[in-house]
Amino acid sequence: MSISATELKNNLSKYLLLAATEDVFITRNGRTIAKLTAPYQNKLDTVDALFGSVPENITSEEAQEENLSKI
């Protein structure tokens, strides 16, 4: 979900509740400036979102070791 900074300011409590279930991107002048997200996301979900697909049977440490071995 993407909202303006003004919309966030006017309805902060609503978007804080929504941020627990989905990312809320805040924009100013049409450009994304911030993201509200749940503080306790699954680490592998975060890795997957940042770096692509991660198999379910691999730990974040194993994924990091595999990534470092490619360098």
PDB file of N, CA, C and O in Angstrom:
ATOM      1  N   MET A   1       0.845  -1.164   0.000  1.00  0.00           N
ATOM      2  CA  MET A   1       0.000   0.000   0.000  1.00  0.00           C
ATOM      3  C   MET A   1       0.896   1.233   0.000  1.00  0.00           C
ATOM      4  O   MET A   1       1.937   1.256   0.656  1.00  0.00           O
ATOM      5  N   SER A   2       0.489   2.235  -0.725  1.00  0.00           N
ATOM      6  CA  SER A   2       1.240   3.483  -0.811  1.00  0.00           C
ATOM      7  C   SER A   2       0.316   4.641  -0.458  1.00  0.00           C
ATOM      8  O   SER A   2      -0.791   4.750  -0.985  1.00  0.00           O
ATOM      9  N   ILE A   3       0.785   5.506   0.444  1.00  0.00           N
ATOM     10  CA  ILE A   3      -0.008   6.664   0.874  1.00  0.00           C
ATOM     11  C   ILE A   3       0.884   7.899   0.929  1.00  0.00           C
ATOM     12  O   ILE A   3       2.109   7.797   0.979  1.00  0.00           O
ATOM     13  N   SER A   4       0.251   9.057   0.918  1.00  0.00           N
ATOM     14  CA  SER A   4       1.016  10.300   1.024  1.00  0.00           C
ATOM     15  C   SER A   4       1.357  10.580   2.493  1.00  0.00           C
ATOM     16  O   SER A   4       0.714  10.059   3.404  1.00  0.00           O
ATOM     17  N   ALA A   5       2.363  11.399   2.698  1.00  0.00           N
ATOM     18  CA  ALA A   5       2.757  11.781   4.053  1.00  0.00           C
ATOM     19  C   ALA A   5       1.611  12.511   4.755  1.00  0.00           C
ATOM     20  O   ALA A   5       1.423  12.356   5.962  1.00  0.00           O
ATOM     21  N   THR A   6       0.854  13.297   4.011  1.00  0.00           N
ATOM     22  CA  THR A   6      -0.294  14.007   4.586  1.00  0.00           C
ATOM     23  C   THR A   6      -1.354  13.019   5.056  1.00  0.00           C
ATOM     24  O   THR A   6      -1.915  13.178   6.140  1.00  0.00           O
ATOM     25  N   GLU A   7      -1.633  11.992   4.237  1.00  0.00           N
ATOM     26  CA  GLU A   7      -2.607  10.962   4.609  1.00  0.00           C
ATOM     27  C   GLU A   7      -2.147  10.247   5.874  1.00  0.00           C
ATOM     28  O   GLU A   7      -2.961   9.974   6.756  1.00  0.00           O
ATOM     29  N   LEU A   8      -0.862   9.942   5.974  1.00  0.00           N
ATOM     30  CA  LEU A   8      -0.320   9.299   7.174  1.00  0.00           C
ATOM     31  C   LEU A   8      -0.514  10.195   8.390  1.00  0.00           C
ATOM     32  O   LEU A   8      -0.945   9.736   9.448  1.00  0.00           O
ATOM     33  N   LYS A   9      -0.198  11.459   8.235  1.00  0.00           N
ATOM     34  CA  LYS A   9      -0.335  12.414   9.334  1.00  0.00           C
ATOM     35  C   LYS A   9      -1.781  12.491   9.824  1.00  0.00           C
ATOM     36  O   LYS A   9      -2.029  12.541  11.028  1.00  0.00           O
ATOM     37  N   ASN A  10      -2.718  12.500   8.905  1.00  0.00           N
ATOM     38  CA  ASN A  10      -4.134  12.636   9.263  1.00  0.00           C
ATOM     39  C   ASN A  10      -4.748  11.359   9.827  1.00  0.00           C
ATOM     40  O   ASN A  10      -5.744  11.428  10.547  1.00  0.00           O
ATOM     41  N   ASN A  11      -4.178  10.200   9.516  1.00  0.00           N
ATOM     42  CA  ASN A  11      -4.764   8.917   9.923  1.00  0.00           C
ATOM     43  C   ASN A  11      -3.699   7.962  10.476  1.00  0.00           C
ATOM     44  O   ASN A  11      -3.695   6.778  10.140  1.00  0.00           O
ATOM     45  N   LEU A  12      -2.814   8.465  11.308  1.00  0.00           N
ATOM     46  CA  LEU A  12      -1.685   7.676  11.785  1.00  0.00           C
ATOM     47  C   LEU A  12      -2.110   6.364  12.440  1.00  0.00           C
ATOM     48  O   LEU A  12      -1.546   5.318  12.120  1.00  0.00           O
ATOM     49  N   SER A  13      -3.072   6.388  13.331  1.00  0.00           N
ATOM     50  CA  SER A  13      -3.445   5.159  14.042  1.00  0.00           C
ATOM     51  C   SER A  13      -3.940   4.082  13.083  1.00  0.00           C
ATOM     52  O   SER A  13      -3.648   2.902  13.278  1.00  0.00           O
ATOM     53  N   LYS A  14      -4.671   4.466  12.069  1.00  0.00           N
ATOM     54  CA  LYS A  14      -5.166   3.513  11.063  1.00  0.00           C
ATOM     55  C   LYS A  14      -3.996   2.815  10.370  1.00  0.00           C
ATOM     56  O   LYS A  14      -4.014   1.596  10.204  1.00  0.00           O
ATOM     57  N   TYR A  15      -2.982   3.578   9.966  1.00  0.00           N
ATOM     58  CA  TYR A  15      -1.867   3.005   9.222  1.00  0.00           C
ATOM     59  C   TYR A  15      -0.900   2.239  10.118  1.00  0.00           C
ATOM     60  O   TYR A  15      -0.222   1.323   9.653  1.00  0.00           O
ATOM     61  N   LEU A  16      -0.829   2.599  11.386  1.00  0.00           N
ATOM     62  CA  LEU A  16      -0.032   1.795  12.321  1.00  0.00           C
ATOM     63  C   LEU A  16      -0.640   0.405  12.472  1.00  0.00           C
ATOM     64  O   LEU A  16       0.088  -0.586  12.535  1.00  0.00           O
ATOM     65  N   LEU A  17      -1.959   0.324  12.530  1.00  0.00           N
ATOM     66  CA  LEU A  17      -2.625  -0.981  12.593  1.00  0.00           C
ATOM     67  C   LEU A  17      -2.424  -1.774  11.306  1.00  0.00           C
ATOM     68  O   LEU A  17      -2.163  -2.976  11.349  1.00  0.00           O
ATOM     69  N   LEU A  18      -2.544  -1.109  10.168  1.00  0.00           N
ATOM     70  CA  LEU A  18      -2.349  -1.791   8.886  1.00  0.00           C
ATOM     71  C   LEU A  18      -0.915  -2.285   8.701  1.00  0.00           C
ATOM     72  O   LEU A  18      -0.693  -3.321   8.074  1.00  0.00           O
ATOM     73  N   ALA A  19       0.048  -1.557   9.239  1.00  0.00           N
ATOM     74  CA  ALA A  19       1.452  -1.931   9.081  1.00  0.00           C
ATOM     75  C   ALA A  19       1.766  -3.262   9.744  1.00  0.00           C
ATOM     76  O   ALA A  19       2.769  -3.892   9.409  1.00  0.00           O
ATOM     77  N   ALA A  20       0.935  -3.702  10.672  1.00  0.00           N
ATOM     78  CA  ALA A  20       1.146  -4.999  11.313  1.00  0.00           C
ATOM     79  C   ALA A  20       0.892  -6.145  10.340  1.00  0.00           C
ATOM     80  O   ALA A  20       1.403  -7.247  10.542  1.00  0.00           O
ATOM     81  N   THR A  21       0.111  -5.904   9.290  1.00  0.00           N
ATOM     82  CA  THR A  21      -0.230  -6.972   8.354  1.00  0.00           C
ATOM     83  C   THR A  21       0.319  -6.766   6.953  1.00  0.00           C
ATOM     84  O   THR A  21       0.407  -7.719   6.179  1.00  0.00           O
ATOM     85  N   GLU A  22       0.690  -5.534   6.612  1.00  0.00           N
ATOM     86  CA  GLU A  22       1.246  -5.273   5.283  1.00  0.00           C
ATOM     87  C   GLU A  22       2.152  -4.047   5.337  1.00  0.00           C
ATOM     88  O   GLU A  22       2.008  -3.193   6.212  1.00  0.00           O
ATOM     89  N   ASP A  23       3.082  -3.970   4.396  1.00  0.00           N
ATOM     90  CA  ASP A  23       3.966  -2.820   4.315  1.00  0.00           C
ATOM     91  C   ASP A  23       3.188  -1.608   3.827  1.00  0.00           C
ATOM     92  O   ASP A  23       2.352  -1.712   2.930  1.00  0.00           O
ATOM     93  N   VAL A  24       3.473  -0.455   4.431  1.00  0.00           N
ATOM     94  CA  VAL A  24       2.840   0.797   4.035  1.00  0.00           C
ATOM     95  C   VAL A  24       3.963   1.741   3.596  1.00  0.00           C
ATOM     96  O   VAL A  24       4.810   2.133   4.398  1.00  0.00           O
ATOM     97  N   PHE A  25       3.952   2.097   2.308  1.00  0.00           N
ATOM     98  CA  PHE A  25       4.957   3.003   1.768  1.00  0.00           C
ATOM     99  C   PHE A  25       4.424   4.427   1.829  1.00  0.00           C
ATOM    100  O   PHE A  25       3.292   4.693   1.427  1.00  0.00           O
ATOM    101  N   ILE A  26       5.256   5.347   2.338  1.00  0.00           N
ATOM    102  CA  ILE A  26       4.854   6.744   2.480  1.00  0.00           C
ATOM    103  C   ILE A  26       5.538   7.542   1.378  1.00  0.00           C
ATOM    104  O   ILE A  26       6.742   7.414   1.153  1.00  0.00           O
ATOM    105  N   THR A  27       4.747   8.370   0.695  1.00  0.00           N
ATOM    106  CA  THR A  27       5.295   9.166  -0.395  1.00  0.00           C
ATOM    107  C   THR A  27       5.182  10.653  -0.093  1.00  0.00           C
ATOM    108  O   THR A  27       4.310  11.093   0.656  1.00  0.00           O
ATOM    109  N   ARG A  28       6.075  11.402  -0.689  1.00  0.00           N
ATOM    110  CA  ARG A  28       6.017  12.863  -0.651  1.00  0.00           C
ATOM    111  C   ARG A  28       6.357  13.343  -2.055  1.00  0.00           C
ATOM    112  O   ARG A  28       7.387  12.969  -2.616  1.00  0.00           O
ATOM    113  N   ASN A  29       5.495  14.164  -2.612  1.00  0.00           N
ATOM    114  CA  ASN A  29       5.679  14.660  -3.986  1.00  0.00           C
ATOM    115  C   ASN A  29       5.867  13.509  -4.979  1.00  0.00           C
ATOM    116  O   ASN A  29       6.647  13.616  -5.924  1.00  0.00           O
ATOM    117  N   GLY A  30       5.143  12.410  -4.753  1.00  0.00           N
ATOM    118  CA  GLY A  30       5.188  11.279  -5.668  1.00  0.00           C
ATOM    119  C   GLY A  30       6.376  10.339  -5.507  1.00  0.00           C
ATOM    120  O   GLY A  30       6.486   9.356  -6.240  1.00  0.00           O
ATOM    121  N   ARG A  31       7.262  10.622  -4.566  1.00  0.00           N
ATOM    122  CA  ARG A  31       8.443   9.778  -4.346  1.00  0.00           C
ATOM    123  C   ARG A  31       8.331   9.067  -3.004  1.00  0.00           C
ATOM    124  O   ARG A  31       7.944   9.675  -2.006  1.00  0.00           O
ATOM    125  N   THR A  32       8.670   7.782  -2.979  1.00  0.00           N
ATOM    126  CA  THR A  32       8.637   7.027  -1.733  1.00  0.00           C
ATOM    127  C   THR A  32       9.755   7.520  -0.823  1.00  0.00           C
ATOM    128  O   THR A  32      10.916   7.597  -1.225  1.00  0.00           O
ATOM    129  N   ILE A  33       9.376   7.855   0.423  1.00  0.00           N
ATOM    130  CA  ILE A  33      10.369   8.385   1.365  1.00  0.00           C
ATOM    131  C   ILE A  33      10.546   7.499   2.591  1.00  0.00           C
ATOM    132  O   ILE A  33      11.540   7.620   3.306  1.00  0.00           O
ATOM    133  N   ALA A  34       9.575   6.600   2.842  1.00  0.00           N
ATOM    134  CA  ALA A  34       9.667   5.757   4.036  1.00  0.00           C
ATOM    135  C   ALA A  34       8.766   4.531   3.871  1.00  0.00           C
ATOM    136  O   ALA A  34       7.930   4.462   2.970  1.00  0.00           O
ATOM    137  N   LYS A  35       8.968   3.570   4.773  1.00  0.00           N
ATOM    138  CA  LYS A  35       8.143   2.368   4.778  1.00  0.00           C
ATOM    139  C   LYS A  35       7.828   1.994   6.211  1.00  0.00           C
ATOM    140  O   LYS A  35       8.730   1.905   7.043  1.00  0.00           O
ATOM    141  N   LEU A  36       6.548   1.773   6.511  1.00  0.00           N
ATOM    142  CA  LEU A  36       6.119   1.232   7.798  1.00  0.00           C
ATOM    143  C   LEU A  36       5.984  -0.272   7.620  1.00  0.00           C
ATOM    144  O   LEU A  36       5.367  -0.739   6.662  1.00  0.00           O
ATOM    145  N   THR A  37       6.558  -1.022   8.538  1.00  0.00           N
ATOM    146  CA  THR A  37       6.490  -2.469   8.444  1.00  0.00           C
ATOM    147  C   THR A  37       6.451  -3.067   9.843  1.00  0.00           C
ATOM    148  O   THR A  37       6.831  -2.406  10.810  1.00  0.00           O
ATOM    149  N   ALA A  38       6.001  -4.296   9.959  1.00  0.00           N
ATOM    150  CA  ALA A  38       5.960  -4.971  11.252  1.00  0.00           C
ATOM    151  C   ALA A  38       7.390  -5.189  11.758  1.00  0.00           C
ATOM    152  O   ALA A  38       8.260  -5.582  10.981  1.00  0.00           O
ATOM    153  N   PRO A  39       7.644  -4.941  13.041  1.00  0.00           N
ATOM    154  CA  PRO A  39       9.009  -5.052  13.561  1.00  0.00           C
ATOM    155  C   PRO A  39       9.504  -6.483  13.702  1.00  0.00           C
ATOM    156  O   PRO A  39      10.713  -6.700  13.778  1.00  0.00           O
ATOM    157  N   TYR A  40       8.615  -7.464  13.740  1.00  0.00           N
ATOM    158  CA  TYR A  40       9.028  -8.838  13.982  1.00  0.00           C
ATOM    159  C   TYR A  40       8.739  -9.744  12.800  1.00  0.00           C
ATOM    160  O   TYR A  40       8.213 -10.844  12.967  1.00  0.00           O
ATOM    161  N   GLN A  41       9.082  -9.283  11.606  1.00  0.00           N
ATOM    162  CA  GLN A  41       8.903 -10.097  10.416  1.00  0.00           C
ATOM    163  C   GLN A  41       9.836 -11.298  10.461  1.00  0.00           C
ATOM    164  O   GLN A  41      10.902 -11.259  11.077  1.00  0.00           O
ATOM    165  N   ASN A  42       9.416 -12.349   9.803  1.00  0.00           N
ATOM    166  CA  ASN A  42      10.261 -13.517   9.655  1.00  0.00           C
ATOM    167  C   ASN A  42      11.513 -13.118   8.874  1.00  0.00           C
ATOM    168  O   ASN A  42      11.405 -12.498   7.816  1.00  0.00           O
ATOM    169  N   LYS A  43      12.692 -13.463   9.379  1.00  0.00           N
ATOM    170  CA  LYS A  43      13.942 -13.064   8.732  1.00  0.00           C
ATOM    171  C   LYS A  43      14.047 -13.593   7.312  1.00  0.00           C
ATOM    172  O   LYS A  43      14.529 -12.888   6.426  1.00  0.00           O
ATOM    173  N   LEU A  44      13.606 -14.818   7.082  1.00  0.00           N
ATOM    174  CA  LEU A  44      13.690 -15.363   5.735  1.00  0.00           C
ATOM    175  C   LEU A  44      12.749 -14.633   4.784  1.00  0.00           C
ATOM    176  O   LEU A  44      13.058 -14.499   3.600  1.00  0.00           O
ATOM    177  N   ASP A  45      11.606 -14.157   5.277  1.00  0.00           N
ATOM    178  CA  ASP A  45      10.718 -13.356   4.439  1.00  0.00           C
ATOM    179  C   ASP A  45      11.420 -12.072   4.013  1.00  0.00           C
ATOM    180  O   ASP A  45      11.297 -11.643   2.866  1.00  0.00           O
ATOM    181  N   THR A  46      12.150 -11.466   4.931  1.00  0.00           N
ATOM    182  CA  THR A  46      12.881 -10.246   4.622  1.00  0.00           C
ATOM    183  C   THR A  46      13.983 -10.524   3.612  1.00  0.00           C
ATOM    184  O   THR A  46      14.147  -9.772   2.651  1.00  0.00           O
ATOM    185  N   VAL A  47      14.733 -11.589   3.819  1.00  0.00           N
ATOM    186  CA  VAL A  47      15.796 -11.968   2.874  1.00  0.00           C
ATOM    187  C   VAL A  47      15.194 -12.223   1.504  1.00  0.00           C
ATOM    188  O   VAL A  47      15.724 -11.760   0.495  1.00  0.00           O
ATOM    189  N   ASP A  48      14.091 -12.957   1.461  1.00  0.00           N
ATOM    190  CA  ASP A  48      13.421 -13.256   0.200  1.00  0.00           C
ATOM    191  C   ASP A  48      12.997 -11.977  -0.512  1.00  0.00           C
ATOM    192  O   ASP A  48      13.169 -11.854  -1.724  1.00  0.00           O
ATOM    193  N   ALA A  49      12.449 -11.038   0.228  1.00  0.00           N
ATOM    194  CA  ALA A  49      12.001  -9.783  -0.370  1.00  0.00           C
ATOM    195  C   ALA A  49      13.171  -8.970  -0.913  1.00  0.00           C
ATOM    196  O   ALA A  49      13.038  -8.295  -1.934  1.00  0.00           O
ATOM    197  N   LEU A  50      14.307  -9.032  -0.242  1.00  0.00           N
ATOM    198  CA  LEU A  50      15.461  -8.235  -0.652  1.00  0.00           C
ATOM    199  C   LEU A  50      16.291  -8.893  -1.749  1.00  0.00           C
ATOM    200  O   LEU A  50      16.778  -8.206  -2.647  1.00  0.00           O
ATOM    201  N   PHE A  51      16.460 -10.211  -1.690  1.00  0.00           N
ATOM    202  CA  PHE A  51      17.427 -10.878  -2.558  1.00  0.00           C
ATOM    203  C   PHE A  51      16.838 -11.922  -3.496  1.00  0.00           C
ATOM    204  O   PHE A  51      17.586 -12.545  -4.250  1.00  0.00           O
ATOM    205  N   GLY A  52      15.551 -12.132  -3.478  1.00  0.00           N
ATOM    206  CA  GLY A  52      14.961 -13.127  -4.362  1.00  0.00           C
ATOM    207  C   GLY A  52      14.536 -14.358  -3.606  1.00  0.00           C
ATOM    208  O   GLY A  52      14.435 -14.345  -2.379  1.00  0.00           O
ATOM    209  N   SER A  53      14.291 -15.407  -4.331  1.00  0.00           N
ATOM    210  CA  SER A  53      13.736 -16.625  -3.755  1.00  0.00           C
ATOM    211  C   SER A  53      14.744 -17.342  -2.864  1.00  0.00           C
ATOM    212  O   SER A  53      15.901 -17.535  -3.237  1.00  0.00           O
ATOM    213  N   VAL A  54      14.283 -17.730  -1.685  1.00  0.00           N
ATOM    214  CA  VAL A  54      15.098 -18.493  -0.737  1.00  0.00           C
ATOM    215  C   VAL A  54      14.348 -19.783  -0.445  1.00  0.00           C
ATOM    216  O   VAL A  54      13.178 -19.735  -0.066  1.00  0.00           O
ATOM    217  N   PRO A  55      14.998 -20.948  -0.612  1.00  0.00           N
ATOM    218  CA  PRO A  55      14.319 -22.209  -0.303  1.00  0.00           C
ATOM    219  C   PRO A  55      13.873 -22.257   1.157  1.00  0.00           C
ATOM    220  O   PRO A  55      14.547 -21.710   2.030  1.00  0.00           O
ATOM    221  N   GLU A  56      12.742 -22.908   1.423  1.00  0.00           N
ATOM    222  CA  GLU A  56      12.206 -22.971   2.782  1.00  0.00           C
ATOM    223  C   GLU A  56      13.077 -23.790   3.729  1.00  0.00           C
ATOM    224  O   GLU A  56      13.030 -23.574   4.940  1.00  0.00           O
ATOM    225  N   ASN A  57      13.860 -24.713   3.212  1.00  0.00           N
ATOM    226  CA  ASN A  57      14.631 -25.608   4.065  1.00  0.00           C
ATOM    227  C   ASN A  57      16.052 -25.101   4.339  1.00  0.00           C
ATOM    228  O   ASN A  57      16.912 -25.888   4.732  1.00  0.00           O
ATOM    229  N   ILE A  58      16.311 -23.827   4.144  1.00  0.00           N
ATOM    230  CA  ILE A  58      17.640 -23.268   4.374  1.00  0.00           C
ATOM    231  C   ILE A  58      17.540 -22.179   5.443  1.00  0.00           C
ATOM    232  O   ILE A  58      16.588 -21.398   5.457  1.00  0.00           O
ATOM    233  N   THR A  59      18.526 -22.135   6.332  1.00  0.00           N
ATOM    234  CA  THR A  59      18.539 -21.093   7.356  1.00  0.00           C
ATOM    235  C   THR A  59      19.156 -19.826   6.773  1.00  0.00           C
ATOM    236  O   THR A  59      19.813 -19.870   5.733  1.00  0.00           O
ATOM    237  N   SER A  60      18.943 -18.710   7.441  1.00  0.00           N
ATOM    238  CA  SER A  60      19.527 -17.459   6.951  1.00  0.00           C
ATOM    239  C   SER A  60      21.052 -17.514   6.988  1.00  0.00           C
ATOM    240  O   SER A  60      21.716 -16.905   6.149  1.00  0.00           O
ATOM    241  N   GLU A  61      21.610 -18.243   7.958  1.00  0.00           N
ATOM    242  CA  GLU A  61      23.068 -18.394   8.033  1.00  0.00           C
ATOM    243  C   GLU A  61      23.597 -19.190   6.843  1.00  0.00           C
ATOM    244  O   GLU A  61      24.630 -18.842   6.271  1.00  0.00           O
ATOM    245  N   GLU A  62      22.884 -20.267   6.466  1.00  0.00           N
ATOM    246  CA  GLU A  62      23.296 -21.066   5.313  1.00  0.00           C
ATOM    247  C   GLU A  62      23.190 -20.257   4.031  1.00  0.00           C
ATOM    248  O   GLU A  62      24.046 -20.366   3.152  1.00  0.00           O
ATOM    249  N   ALA A  63      22.150 -19.450   3.919  1.00  0.00           N
ATOM    250  CA  ALA A  63      21.988 -18.601   2.738  1.00  0.00           C
ATOM    251  C   ALA A  63      23.123 -17.587   2.657  1.00  0.00           C
ATOM    252  O   ALA A  63      23.634 -17.309   1.573  1.00  0.00           O
ATOM    253  N   GLN A  64      23.515 -17.038   3.798  1.00  0.00           N
ATOM    254  CA  GLN A  64      24.607 -16.073   3.825  1.00  0.00           C
ATOM    255  C   GLN A  64      25.924 -16.746   3.420  1.00  0.00           C
ATOM    256  O   GLN A  64      26.683 -16.186   2.629  1.00  0.00           O
ATOM    257  N   GLU A  65      26.198 -17.933   3.952  1.00  0.00           N
ATOM    258  CA  GLU A  65      27.414 -18.665   3.598  1.00  0.00           C
ATOM    259  C   GLU A  65      27.445 -18.978   2.115  1.00  0.00           C
ATOM    260  O   GLU A  65      28.487 -18.843   1.475  1.00  0.00           O
ATOM    261  N   GLU A  66      26.306 -19.398   1.555  1.00  0.00           N
ATOM    262  CA  GLU A  66      26.246 -19.709   0.124  1.00  0.00           C
ATOM    263  C   GLU A  66      26.502 -18.465  -0.702  1.00  0.00           C
ATOM    264  O   GLU A  66      27.201 -18.521  -1.713  1.00  0.00           O
ATOM    265  N   ASN A  67      25.942 -17.341  -0.278  1.00  0.00           N
ATOM    266  CA  ASN A  67      26.140 -16.085  -0.990  1.00  0.00           C
ATOM    267  C   ASN A  67      27.614 -15.666  -0.940  1.00  0.00           C
ATOM    268  O   ASN A  67      28.164 -15.226  -1.949  1.00  0.00           O
ATOM    269  N   LEU A  68      28.252 -15.798   0.221  1.00  0.00           N
ATOM    270  CA  LEU A  68      29.661 -15.425   0.351  1.00  0.00           C
ATOM    271  C   LEU A  68      30.568 -16.327  -0.474  1.00  0.00           C
ATOM    272  O   LEU A  68      31.606 -15.879  -0.962  1.00  0.00           O
ATOM    273  N   SER A  69      30.190 -17.589  -0.636  1.00  0.00           N
ATOM    274  CA  SER A  69      31.022 -18.515  -1.416  1.00  0.00           C
ATOM    275  C   SER A  69      31.011 -18.182  -2.896  1.00  0.00           C
ATOM    276  O   SER A  69      31.892 -18.631  -3.629  1.00  0.00           O
ATOM    277  N   LYS A  70      30.040 -17.410  -3.356  1.00  0.00           N
ATOM    278  CA  LYS A  70      29.943 -17.018  -4.762  1.00  0.00           C
ATOM    279  C   LYS A  70      30.855 -15.849  -5.104  1.00  0.00           C
ATOM    280  O   LYS A  70      31.082 -15.551  -6.277  1.00  0.00           O
ATOM    281  N   ILE A  71      31.374 -15.190  -4.077  1.00  0.00           N
ATOM    282  CA  ILE A  71      32.209 -13.990  -4.309  1.00  0.00           C
ATOM    283  C   ILE A  71      33.605 -14.383  -4.711  1.00  0.00           C
ATOM    284  O   ILE A  71      34.446 -13.516  -4.947  1.00  0.00           O
TER     285      ILE A  71
END
